[in-house]
Amino acid sequence: MKVGMAPRLLAALTVGVLATGSVWAKATADEVAKLGKSLNCTGGEKAGTASGVPEFTGKWLGVPAGVKYTPHTGQHPVDPYANEKPLFTITAENLSQYAERLTEGQKAMFARYPQTFRIPVYTGHRDFRFTDATCASAKKNAQDAVVNSDGLGVTGAVKGALPFPIPKNGLELAFNNLLPSRAYTEETLRDNGIVFADKSIVYGRADNKALSPVQAVDVAGQPLVGAMSQTINITKLPEREKGSVSVIAEPLDFGKDKRLGWSYDPGTRRVRQLPEYGFDQPLSGTGGKLTIDSDRLFNGSPERYNWKSLGKKEVYVPANAYKVHANTVKYVDLLKPGHASPDFLRYELRRVWVLEATLKSGYRHMYGKRVLFLDEDTGQAVMSDFYDARGQLWQYGLVNYYYAFDANVWHAGTSFYHDLNSGAYVAYNLFQERPLGPILNKGNLDASMFTPQAARNAGN
């Protein structure tokens, strides 16, 4: 937090400056007219490039033809591109040929693991699309949505789509990452693995449920008000933490409300409200190696950082990540020393928005700078480089997204967070060895399941 000045007070004092800045301008009529034409409905450029960025086809909505998949049952993802082989593989030996399309974090991984780190590059595909309701909401948002004058919320947006299909600045990109089209309900029994440099692995397991009311299919087009999301997390492993429960409520406007969190301790059999939840507090189940706000690479209030758009860039990023999530994948084969086995990963050349977040003067956070790479079609961060307070590159993280046939949205699957100093990494949100994968948009969750009483009941 700010030394000597509460964040809300500081935000209030900056209202006049922010409100008069042209950075808050809405998309022009000419720009909005491009949606669905030269741009897809969420703002991605439809055209491909000679260098390998795929053209947006949007030919599939939901389950593709020829794929056997039963929605809302927890069936593991099925790869529609299973027969494809890599076009080429980037290694430490040929790195110089591809360096301009790699992040600093990726280059650091090659430097630290020159014998084993590889990036297999596949033919790019942008074949999946959002629903018509999502597209209608995106167009409405392009016309009317603006970041609040305090920079902590969005005004004029509707539910059902990212708020800024045609982003003008860093804060708009940040809110796209916070409010993309995601699953409405999600249930996952997931594992986490902390892989140490000495090859040892410590596992955790949690039963996680999430409700995102603003993502419900029947509310698209309604004003963006209410709660962003609610989650309950019940620890199963390790044994010493078994039975611990956390419940979190996430607001839409961090200027009006804050995250609320409650924790159930099985030792005392009591629920207590957490005085603060978020930012660089340790994320449970990761051995203190991840911060709460690094889940999905960034989440929560943007108040501690200055946000700057560095424009678009072509980068090799994880994409169409079905292979790594198959129920045939074994952790012993996937989780190798230093990094996950490249044999299970898929990268494609994509256009991404480069978003730089620099810690504000006087604010505290273990990350002095973060550089996020947001997919142009979804607004979601797929990779991030994390820097310490001295400005030194410290961590490299990536999320393996795939299009979820259940929900007609892109879903955050297994992610990897690498400590470039110690050589350890966290494999987060593993479900390959669990009987079920994520159960998405079943619609069986409601707000009563995410209360302090619900935490007490779940822990008993």
C-alpha positions in Angstrom: 0.0 0.0 0.0 1.0 3.7 -0.2 3.3 4.9 2.5 1.5 7.7 4.3 -1.5 7.9 2.1 -4.4 5.5 1.7 -4.9 4.2 -1.8 -8.5 5.4 -2.0 -7.4 8.9 -0.9 -4.6 8.9 -3.5 -7.1 7.8 -6.2 -9.5 10.6 -5.2 -6.7 13.2 -5.5 -5.9 12.1 -9.0 -9.5 12.3 -10.4 -9.0 15.7 -12.0 -5.9 14.7 -13.8 -7.3 11.4 -15.1 -10.7 12.7 -16.1 -9.2 15.3 -18.4 -6.8 13.0 -20.1 -7.6 12.0 -23.7 -6.6 8.4 -22.8 -10.2 7.9 -21.7 -11.7 8.6 -25.1 -14.1 6.0 -26.4 -13.7 4.2 -29.7 -14.7 6.3 -32.7 -17.6 5.4 -35.0 -15.1 4.4 -37.7 -13.3 2.1 -35.3 -16.4 0.5 -34.1 -17.5 -0.1 -37.7 -14.5 -2.4 -38.2 -15.7 -4.9 -35.6 -17.0 -8.0 -37.5 -15.2 -6.7 -40.7 -11.5 -6.2 -40.7 -11.6 -6.9 -36.9 -13.3 -9.9 -35.4 -16.0 -9.0 -32.9 -13.6 -8.8 -29.9 -11.1 -6.6 -31.7 -8.5 -9.0 -33.1 -7.2 -8.3 -36.6 -8.8 -10.9 -38.9 -5.9 -11.0 -41.3 -3.0 -13.3 -40.9 0.6 -12.4 -41.8 3.2 -13.8 -44.1 5.4 -14.5 -41.0 2.9 -17.0 -39.7 0.2 -15.4 -37.6 -3.0 -17.3 -38.6 -6.0 -15.7 -40.2 -9.1 -15.6 -38.0 -11.7 -18.0 -39.4 -14.1 -18.4 -36.5 -15.5 -21.4 -38.3 -16.3 -23.3 -35.1 -18.7 -22.5 -32.2 -18.8 -25.0 -29.5 -17.9 -28.6 -30.3 -16.2 -28.9 -33.7 -17.5 -31.4 -36.2 -16.0 -34.8 -35.8 -15.0 -34.3 -32.2 -16.7 -36.5 -29.6 -17.3 -34.4 -26.5 -20.1 -34.2 -23.9 -20.3 -30.7 -22.5 -20.7 -29.9 -18.7 -19.5 -33.3 -17.5 -15.9 -32.8 -16.8 -14.6 -34.6 -19.8 -11.0 -33.8 -20.4 -10.3 -31.5 -23.3 -10.2 -33.1 -26.7 -7.6 -31.9 -29.2 -9.1 -31.0 -32.7 -5.5 -30.7 -34.0 -4.2 -34.0 -32.6 -2.6 -35.1 -35.8 -0.4 -32.0 -36.3 3.3 -32.0 -35.9 5.6 -29.0 -35.1 6.6 -26.9 -38.0 9.9 -26.3 -36.3 11.4 -26.2 -32.8 13.2 -23.3 -31.2 16.3 -24.3 -29.3 19.3 -22.6 -27.6 21.2 -23.3 -30.8 18.9 -21.6 -33.3 17.6 -19.0 -30.8 19.0 -16.0 -32.7 16.8 -16.7 -35.7 13.6 -16.2 -33.6 14.7 -13.9 -30.8 12.7 -10.9 -32.0 9.5 -12.9 -31.5 10.4 -14.1 -28.0 10.0 -12.5 -24.6 12.8 -11.7 -22.2 11.5 -14.5 -20.0 11.6 -17.0 -22.8 15.2 -16.0 -23.6 16.1 -16.4 -20.0 14.7 -19.9 -20.0 17.0 -20.8 -22.9 19.9 -19.3 -21.1 19.3 -21.2 -17.9 18.3 -24.6 -19.5 20.1 -24.6 -22.9 20.1 -28.4 -23.1 16.4 -29.1 -22.4 14.3 -26.0 -22.9 12.5 -26.0 -26.3 9.6 -24.2 -27.9 7.8 -26.4 -30.4 6.0 -24.2 -33.0 2.9 -25.4 -34.7 0.7 -24.2 -37.5 -1.5 -21.4 -36.1 -5.3 -21.7 -35.9 -7.9 -19.1 -34.9 -10.9 -21.3 -35.7 -13.1 -20.8 -32.7 -15.5 -17.9 -32.2 -17.7 -16.3 -29.5 -21.5 -16.4 -29.5 -23.6 -13.7 -31.2 -24.6 -12.4 -27.8 -20.9 -11.9 -26.8 -20.3 -10.1 -30.1 -23.2 -7.8 -29.5 -22.0 -7.0 -26.0 -18.5 -6.3 -27.3 -19.8 -3.8 -29.8 -21.8 -2.1 -27.2 -18.8 -1.9 -24.9 -16.6 -0.5 -27.7 -19.1 2.4 -28.1 -19.8 3.2 -24.4 -17.3 1.7 -21.9 -14.8 3.9 -20.2 -12.4 3.4 -17.3 -13.6 5.2 -14.1 -11.8 8.5 -13.3 -10.0 6.8 -10.4 -8.8 4.0 -12.6 -10.3 1.3 -10.4 -13.4 0.3 -12.3 -15.4 0.5 -15.6 -18.4 2.6 -16.4 -20.9 2.2 -19.3 -20.0 -1.5 -20.0 -22.4 -4.4 -20.3 -22.0 -8.0 -19.3 -21.1 -10.7 -21.8 -17.8 -9.5 -23.3 -14.5 -7.9 -22.6 -15.0 -4.1 -21.9 -12.5 -2.7 -24.5 -12.4 -4.5 -27.8 -10.5 -1.5 -29.2 -8.2 -0.7 -26.2 -6.6 2.8 -26.1 -4.3 2.5 -23.2 -2.7 0.2 -20.6 -5.6 0.4 -18.0 -8.1 -0.7 -20.7 -5.9 -3.6 -21.5 -5.6 -4.4 -17.8 -9.4 -4.5 -17.4 -9.7 -6.7 -20.5 -7.6 -9.2 -18.7 -9.6 -8.8 -15.5 -13.0 -9.0 -17.3 -12.7 -11.3 -20.4 -15.4 -13.7 -21.5 -15.0 -16.7 -19.1 -16.9 -19.6 -17.8 -20.0 -18.8 -15.7 -19.6 -21.8 -13.3 -16.4 -23.8 -12.8 -15.6 -26.9 -10.7 -12.2 -28.4 -10.6 -10.4 -30.8 -8.4 -6.9 -29.6 -9.2 -3.4 -30.5 -8.2 -0.4 -28.2 -7.8 3.2 -29.3 -8.0 6.2 -27.4 -6.7 9.2 -28.8 -8.7 12.5 -28.1 -7.1 15.9 -27.9 -8.8 17.0 -31.1 -7.0 14.2 -32.9 -8.9 11.9 -33.3 -5.9 8.2 -32.5 -6.2 5.8 -31.4 -3.5 2.2 -31.8 -4.4 -1.0 -30.0 -3.2 -4.6 -30.6 -4.1 -7.7 -28.5 -3.7 -11.4 -28.7 -4.6 -12.1 -25.3 -6.3 -15.5 -23.9 -7.3 -16.0 -20.5 -8.9 -19.1 -18.5 -9.8 -18.9 -15.6 -12.1 -22.4 -14.0 -12.3 -21.4 -11.4 -14.9 -20.6 -14.3 -17.3 -24.0 -16.1 -17.2 -25.3 -16.6 -20.7 -28.7 -15.1 -19.9 -27.3 -11.7 -18.7 -25.3 -10.7 -21.8 -26.1 -7.1 -22.7 -27.2 -6.1 -19.2 -25.3 -3.3 -17.3 -22.0 -4.4 -15.8 -22.9 -4.2 -12.1 -22.8 -6.7 -9.2 -20.0 -9.0 -8.3 -17.2 -10.1 -10.6 -16.8 -13.6 -9.1 -17.0 -15.7 -6.0 -14.8 -18.7 -5.2 -14.4 -21.4 -2.6 -11.3 -23.4 -2.2 -11.1 -26.6 0.0 -7.7 -28.0 0.6 -7.2 -31.7 0.3 -3.4 -32.0 0.3 -0.9 -31.6 1.9 -2.2 -33.4 5.0 -1.1 -30.7 7.4 -3.5 -28.3 5.6 -6.3 -30.7 4.8 -9.7 -29.2 5.6 -8.7 -25.6 5.3 -11.2 -23.5 3.4 -11.1 -20.1 1.9 -14.0 -18.1 0.4 -13.4 -15.0 -1.7 -15.7 -12.4 -3.1 -14.4 -10.3 -6.0 -15.9 -6.8 -6.7 -16.3 -5.2 -10.1 -15.3 -1.8 -9.0 -12.2 -1.7 -6.7 -12.8 2.0 -6.0 -16.1 1.3 -4.3 -15.5 -2.1 -2.8 -12.6 -4.4 -2.0 -12.0 -8.1 -2.1 -13.5 -9.9 0.8 -12.0 -13.1 2.1 -12.8 -15.6 4.8 -10.7 -18.5 6.1 -11.8 -21.7 7.9 -9.2 -23.3 10.2 -9.9 -27.0 10.9 -7.8 -26.8 14.0 -9.9 -24.2 15.7 -13.0 -24.9 13.7 -13.5 -21.2 13.3 -14.1 -18.9 10.3 -12.4 -15.5 10.4 -12.5 -12.7 7.9 -9.2 -11.9 6.4 -8.1 -8.3 7.0 -6.8 -8.1 3.4 -6.7 -10.5 0.5 -4.7 -10.1 -2.7 -1.7 -8.4 -4.1 1.6 -10.2 -3.1 0.2 -12.3 -0.3 1.2 -16.0 -0.8 -1.2 -18.1 -2.9 -2.3 -21.1 -0.9 -1.1 -24.5 -2.2 2.0 -23.0 -3.9 4.5 -23.1 -1.0 4.6 -19.3 -1.0 6.1 -19.2 -4.5 3.1 -17.5 -6.1 1.3 -14.4 -5.1 -2.4 -14.2 -5.0 -2.4 -11.7 -7.8 -0.3 -13.8 -10.2 -3.1 -16.4 -10.7 -3.9 -16.0 -14.4 -0.8 -13.8 -14.4 -2.6 -10.8 -13.0 -5.9 -10.4 -11.1 -7.4 -8.1 -8.5 -7.2 -4.3 -8.1 -4.8 -2.5 -10.5 -4.2 0.3 -8.0 -0.6 -0.5 -7.1 0.8 -0.2 -10.7 1.1 2.3 -13.5 -0.2 0.6 -16.6 1.3 1.3 -20.1 0.4 -0.2 -23.4 3.5 -1.0 -25.5 1.4 -1.8 -28.5 1.1 -5.1 -30.4 3.8 -7.5 -31.2 4.1 -11.0 -32.9 5.2 -13.5 -30.3 5.4 -17.3 -30.0 2.9 -18.0 -27.3 1.1 -21.1 -25.9 -2.1 -21.6 -28.0 -4.7 -24.3 -28.6 -3.3 -26.1 -25.6 -5.3 -29.3 -25.7 -2.4 -31.8 -25.7 -1.1 -30.9 -22.3 -4.5 -31.4 -20.7 -5.3 -34.9 -21.9 -6.1 -37.5 -19.3 -3.3 -39.7 -20.8 -0.7 -37.2 -19.5 1.1 -38.4 -16.4 2.8 -35.9 -14.0 6.0 -37.9 -14.0 6.3 -37.4 -17.7 5.2 -33.7 -17.7 7.0 -32.3 -14.7 10.7 -32.4 -15.5 13.5 -30.5 -13.7 13.6 -26.9 -14.6 10.5 -26.8 -16.7 7.6 -28.9 -18.1 8.4 -31.3 -20.9 8.2 -29.5 -24.2 6.7 -32.7 -25.7 3.3 -31.7 -24.3 3.3 -28.0 -25.1 2.1 -26.2 -28.2 3.1 -22.7 -29.3 1.9 -20.6 -32.2 2.8 -17.2 -33.6 0.2 -14.7 -32.5 -0.3 -11.0 -32.2 -0.4 -10.0 -28.6 -0.8 -6.7 -26.7 2.3 -6.0 -24.6 1.2 -4.5 -21.3 3.8 -3.1 -18.9 2.9 -2.6 -15.2 5.4 -0.6 -13.1 5.0 -0.3 -9.4 3.9 3.1 -8.2 6.3 5.1 -6.1 5.6 4.5 -2.4 3.7 1.3 -3.0 4.7 -2.2 -1.9 4.9 -5.3 -4.0 7.5 -8.0 -4.5 7.2 -7.5 -8.3 8.6 -4.1 -9.2 7.5 -4.6 -12.8 5.4 -7.0 -14.8 5.2 -7.3 -18.5 2.1 -9.2 -19.7 1.3 -10.5 -23.2 -2.4 -10.5 -24.0 -3.9 -12.5 -26.8 -5.5 -10.0 -29.3 -8.7 -12.2 -29.7 -9.5 -12.7 -26.0 -7.8 -10.0 -24.0 -6.4 -12.6 -21.7 -2.7 -12.6 -20.6 -1.0 -15.8 -21.8 2.5 -15.1 -20.7 4.2 -12.7 -18.3 7.8 -11.6 -17.3 8.1 -10.7 -13.6 10.8 -8.3 -12.3 12.0 -7.8 -8.8 12.2 -4.4 -7.0 15.7 -3.9 -8.4 14.5 -4.3 -12.0 16.0 -7.7 -12.4 14.1 -10.4 -14.4 13.0 -12.9 -11.7 10.2 -15.1 -13.0 8.6 -16.2 -16.2 5.0 -17.5 -16.3 2.7 -18.9 -18.9 -0.9 -20.1 -19.0 -2.0 -22.9 -21.4 -5.4 -21.7 -22.7 -7.8 -23.8 -24.7 -11.2 -23.1 -26.2 -13.7 -24.8 -23.9 -16.5 -26.4 -25.9 -18.7 -26.3 -22.8 -18.7 -22.6 -22.5 -17.8 -21.2 -26.0 -14.9 -19.3 -24.3 -11.2 -19.7 -23.8 -10.3 -21.4 -20.5 -7.2 -21.1 -18.3 -5.7 -24.6 -17.9 -2.4 -25.6 -16.4 0.1 -22.8 -15.9 3.8 -22.8 -15.1 5.6 -20.2 -13.0 9.4 -20.3 -13.2 11.8 -18.9 -10.6 14.8 -18.0 -12.8 17.0 -17.6 -9.7 16.4 -20.9 -7.8 15.5 -23.1 -10.7 12.2 -24.2 -9.1 8.8 -23.8 -10.7 5.2 -24.2 -9.8 2.8 -26.3 -12.0 -0.5 -24.8 -11.1 -4.0 -26.1 -11.9 -3.1 -29.6 -12.9 -6.0 -32.0 -13.5 -4.6 -34.5 -16.0 -4.5 -37.3 -13.5 -7.8 -36.5 -11.9 -10.9 -38.5 -13.0 -12.6 -35.3 -14.2 -11.4 -32.2 -15.9 -13.0 -28.8 -15.3 -16.8 -28.9 -15.2 -17.8 -25.6 -16.9 -21.1 -23.8 -17.3 -23.1 -26.6 -15.7 -25.0 -23.8 -13.9 -25.3 -25.6 -10.6 -23.7 -23.1 -8.4 -25.3 -20.1 -6.6 -24.3 -17.4 -4.2 -25.3 -19.3 -1.1 -22.3 -21.7 -1.7 -19.8 -18.9 -1.3 -20.5 -17.5 2.2 -18.6 -17.7 5.6 -21.2 -20.3 6.6 -20.5 -22.3 3.5 -16.8 -22.3 4.4 -17.6 -23.7 7.9 -19.9 -26.4 6.4 -17.3 -27.4 3.8 -14.6 -27.7 6.5 -16.6 -30.0 8.8 
